Amino acid sequence: MSEKNHESYWSRTASRTESRPYSGDSKCDVAIVGGGLTGVTTALLLARRGVNGVLLEANTLGSGTSGYTTAKITLQHGLKYSNLLDSAGLENTLAYVKACTLGLELTESLSREIAPDCGFERVSSHVYTRDPSRLQRFDDEAAALEKLHVPYRFSDSCGLPFPVARDMAIDDQAQFHPLRYLNALADSIPSDRFPIYERSRVIEVTPGSPCILRTERGTLRAKTVVLATNYPLIDMPGLYFVRLHREQSYLMSVPAGDYELDGMYISDEEPPHSARMYHDPEGDRLILGGFGHRSGRGGDTATRYDDIYRWLRLAFHDVTAEPDASWMAQDAMPADHVPCIGPMSEETPHIYVATGYAKWGMTTSAAAALLISSMITGERHPILEARALYRPSRFTPGASAREVVVQGAHVTGSFAEGVLTGTTQKPEDVAPGEGAVLRSDGELMAVSRSPSGTLSICGAHCTHMKCPVAWNPSERTWDCPCHGSRFEPDGTVKEGPAVRPLPGFDEAGEH
Ligand SMILES: Cc1cc2nc3c(=O)[nH]c(=O)nc-3n(C[C@H](O)[C@H](O)[C@H](O)COP(=O)(O)OP(=O)(O)OC[C@H]3O[C@@H](n4cnc5c(N)ncnc54)[C@H](O)[C@@H]3O)c2cc1C
């Protein structure tokens, strides 16, 4: 089964009137770049504290990972804490737990106050394994949770409809509909104090006093900038391009009928499998997914949807309906497994960044909004205890050296592949619905053909750092394996960090 319509269930079942694009030349105190959960929550908290600002979103609010997530709101980030204690120490790990708890509490209070239709509900969170050889990992995690005073339950069974070797549950976590929540937050931000502009991609940020942001149609001067773009659109200073890579994962929603899954689940496997329910008056859904891989390295990505479908049919016999949506998304993965939230670098104290959530951005985006808004306004808040842990300019050689080397090798390898690969096929050989990187006079061309036969040809080097892009067959996009920029067949930017389209092929020779 290979679905081709990859709009998320969340996006199909939430709506909001789009804001107009930004144009002109104006100034504000705080400019937020990016309208996902991080950007919108930060804007709301700042507006409530009396700050004047502007939010600029490249596409539409929630069109990034926040609208394509699984939306489990939990401090149980896989089996995280045993490793984090080893690499970051007790004080920092306690700060991580606290930040997640504060993020969950903020999400609950905003859900109840302004987003009553977002289906927020408290449920237990579970990590399980079917593999008895992984039991030691659960014992190590249990020891860590005891040190952190986080209550958990151990069991050799759980609510899933198949046997497991071990299940670790943390009660009183939560789940919701991320876009109904995000839209309600956005609609409650006073537009005179903190206007939101959509279809307004920031293409340049010049640090200074003020910082200057350029979009295609205008310029904005801001005393402070918050980059809430999932992956920062500027890499320097801070060397983000070697400290963060992207990973893609896949999800599917299925009408659940009378089936009920009690809790939210993720497996301790490579790659993990994930399951939760969404309760909706119009019909409950089972949301299944996982099956992730490094962005741009998924091969025939259509097979990931086939894998989820196979899991659905093999494991969830009581769910007989066909899936009604399937989609993919990606998130930024930090080398030392800790998000980067705070001033981007020591040299740029007025540019804040929030990135590297490693697919655990529901609690973390709310924590980031609390931390950044408190740092900007100078208000005291318990979240500030996590300031040192998340500090983007930290250097943690023990935890990150290996990953930085791997990411560096990956980027270098991608350049080398660009030199070596590219087939000698001709554009006319590319079939409808397909894409291929072709070589012509020593240059690489990204050639694709729409299902109806229209041919598109662009230069094949990503405009972020010039890595050669790869065709993603199920999404019909060009994806960059270095940092996860994604482009439409005609070269238009779909996701950053790139801000400029793939060059037309005539221009490609200039690289
Ligand atoms: C498949 C999947 C499942 C996940 N499931 C969970 C889960 O169950 N629980 C959990 O806690 N986390 C989960 N996550 C992680 C979580 O969804 C993300 O970490 C979180 O949504 C990130 O939010 P964000 O606002 O930082 O980024 P995004 O939601 O990606 O928002 C960034 C926004 O910035 C905009 N933007 C980018 N560049 C520019 C520019 N130059 N100018 C203007 N705007 C720009 C984008 O268009 C986008 O709207 C999952 C991630 C994936 C990939």
The ligand as an SDF file (V2000), in Angstrom:
LIG
                    3D

 53 58  0  0  0  0  0  0  0  0999 V2000
    7.3940   12.1190   12.8320 C   0  0  0  0  0  0  0  0  0  0  0  0
    7.6170   12.9080   14.0930 C   0  0  0  0  0  0  0  0  0  0  0  0
    6.8850   12.6100   15.2250 C   0  0  0  0  0  0  0  0  0  0  0  0
    7.0810   13.3490   16.3880 C   0  0  0  0  0  0  0  0  0  0  0  0
    6.3620   13.0210   17.5010 N   0  0  0  0  0  0  0  0  0  0  0  0
    6.5640   13.7000   18.6420 C   0  0  0  0  0  0  0  0  0  0  0  0
    5.8620   13.3510   19.8220 C   0  0  0  0  0  0  0  0  0  0  0  0
    5.0280   12.4440   19.8550 O   0  0  0  0  0  0  0  0  0  0  0  0
    6.1300   14.0490   20.9490 N   0  0  0  0  0  0  0  0  0  0  0  0
    7.0460   15.0440   20.9730 C   0  0  0  0  0  0  0  0  0  0  0  0
    7.2880   15.6140   22.0380 O   0  0  0  0  0  0  0  0  0  0  0  0
    7.6950   15.4300   19.8480 N   0  0  0  0  0  0  0  0  0  0  0  0
    7.4770   14.7750   18.7000 C   0  0  0  0  0  0  0  0  0  0  0  0
    8.1420   15.1430   17.5740 N   0  0  0  0  0  0  0  0  0  0  0  0
    8.9690   16.3530   17.5790 C   0  0  0  0  0  0  0  0  0  0  0  0
    8.1400   17.6300   17.4830 C   0  0  0  0  0  0  0  0  0  0  0  0
    7.0620   17.4590   16.5920 O   0  0  0  0  0  0  0  0  0  0  0  0
    9.0240   18.7910   17.0170 C   0  0  0  0  0  0  0  0  0  0  0  0
   10.1910   18.8190   17.7810 O   0  0  0  0  0  0  0  0  0  0  0  0
    8.3210   20.1320   17.1490 C   0  0  0  0  0  0  0  0  0  0  0  0
    7.0840   20.0970   16.4780 O   0  0  0  0  0  0  0  0  0  0  0  0
    9.2030   21.2370   16.5950 C   0  0  0  0  0  0  0  0  0  0  0  0
    8.4890   22.4390   16.6840 O   0  0  0  0  0  0  0  0  0  0  0  0
    9.1520   23.7810   16.1470 P   0  0  0  0  0  0  0  0  0  0  0  0
    8.1560   24.8450   16.3140 O   0  0  0  0  0  0  0  0  0  0  0  0
   10.4730   23.9800   16.7970 O   0  0  0  0  0  0  0  0  0  0  0  0
    9.4560   23.4850   14.6150 O   0  0  0  0  0  0  0  0  0  0  0  0
    8.4320   23.4360   13.3900 P   0  0  0  0  0  0  0  0  0  0  0  0
    7.1090   22.9600   13.7940 O   0  0  0  0  0  0  0  0  0  0  0  0
    9.1300   22.6910   12.3030 O   0  0  0  0  0  0  0  0  0  0  0  0
    8.2720   24.9370   12.9960 O   0  0  0  0  0  0  0  0  0  0  0  0
    9.2890   25.6750   12.3480 C   0  0  0  0  0  0  0  0  0  0  0  0
    8.6060   26.6860   11.4490 C   0  0  0  0  0  0  0  0  0  0  0  0
    9.5820   27.5890   10.9520 O   0  0  0  0  0  0  0  0  0  0  0  0
    9.2410   27.9200    9.6190 C   0  0  0  0  0  0  0  0  0  0  0  0
   10.4540   28.3940    8.9520 N   0  0  0  0  0  0  0  0  0  0  0  0
   11.5530   27.6860    8.6160 C   0  0  0  0  0  0  0  0  0  0  0  0
   12.4560   28.4930    7.9990 N   0  0  0  0  0  0  0  0  0  0  0  0
   11.9070   29.7290    7.9590 C   0  0  0  0  0  0  0  0  0  0  0  0
   12.3490   30.9860    7.4380 C   0  0  0  0  0  0  0  0  0  0  0  0
   13.5380   31.1150    6.8280 N   0  0  0  0  0  0  0  0  0  0  0  0
   11.5210   32.0620    7.5580 N   0  0  0  0  0  0  0  0  0  0  0  0
   10.3100   31.9580    8.1820 C   0  0  0  0  0  0  0  0  0  0  0  0
    9.8560   30.7730    8.6800 N   0  0  0  0  0  0  0  0  0  0  0  0
   10.6380   29.6810    8.5700 C   0  0  0  0  0  0  0  0  0  0  0  0
    8.7160   26.6190    9.0460 C   0  0  0  0  0  0  0  0  0  0  0  0
    7.9170   26.8130    7.9050 O   0  0  0  0  0  0  0  0  0  0  0  0
    7.9540   26.0370   10.2290 C   0  0  0  0  0  0  0  0  0  0  0  0
    6.5770   26.3770   10.1970 O   0  0  0  0  0  0  0  0  0  0  0  0
    8.0110   14.4040   16.4070 C   0  0  0  0  0  0  0  0  0  0  0  0
    8.7620   14.6950   15.2820 C   0  0  0  0  0  0  0  0  0  0  0  0
    8.5800   13.9480   14.1230 C   0  0  0  0  0  0  0  0  0  0  0  0
    9.4110   14.2580   12.9300 C   0  0  0  0  0  0  0  0  0  0  0  0
  1  2  1  0
  2  3  1  0
  2 52  2  0
  3  4  2  0
  4  5  1  0
  4 50  1  0
  5  6  2  0
  6  7  1  0
  6 13  1  0
  7  8  2  0
  7  9  1  0
  9 10  1  0
 10 11  2  0
 10 12  1  0
 12 13  2  0
 13 14  1  0
 14 15  1  0
 14 50  1  0
 15 16  1  0
 16 17  1  0
 16 18  1  0
 18 19  1  0
 18 20  1  0
 20 21  1  0
 20 22  1  0
 22 23  1  0
 23 24  1  0
 24 25  2  0
 24 26  1  0
 24 27  1  0
 27 28  1  0
 28 29  2  0
 28 30  1  0
 28 31  1  0
 31 32  1  0
 32 33  1  0
 33 34  1  0
 33 48  1  0
 34 35  1  0
 35 36  1  0
 35 46  1  0
 36 37  1  0
 36 45  1  0
 37 38  2  0
 38 39  1  0
 39 40  1  0
 39 45  2  0
 40 41  1  0
 40 42  2  0
 42 43  1  0
 43 44  2  0
 44 45  1  0
 46 47  1  0
 46 48  1  0
 48 49  1  0
 50 51  2  0
 51 52  1  0
 52 53  1  0
M  END
$$$$
